[in-house]
């Protein structure tokens, strides 16, 4: 089991659990909902993320724990627009289930988030890549 950093900030929304580790500049977002979601839920997430990072440059790691997600078209477009607007250097998606991988692949291809965006199978791979995007040694 990995050691947790001493300073970690956490918040929850209806869609996900969000935590920020200032020491590493990594923002974690664990999507816990299998329910369809729209702009309201995405906007709530971005608002909480802004509160946690407090303007810091950071990389985001989004983990999907379920085998299904259902974002509206408007939510996908809003997410793509907002991802690059809050001092974020990159987004790493951690996905285990093929249906979610296919949805996210379409999101990356068609919505073009505007910052480096990749999918990974493990959090460790995502962390390594995200730290590189921040210019940190792994």
Secondary structure, 3 states (H helix, E strand, C coil): CCCCCCCCEEEECCCEEEEEECCCCEEEEEECCCCCECHHHHHHHHHHHHHHHCCCCEEEEEEECCCCCCECHHHHHHHHHHHCCCCEEEEEEEECCHHHHHHHHHHHHHHCCCCEEEEECCHHHHHHHHHHHCCCCC
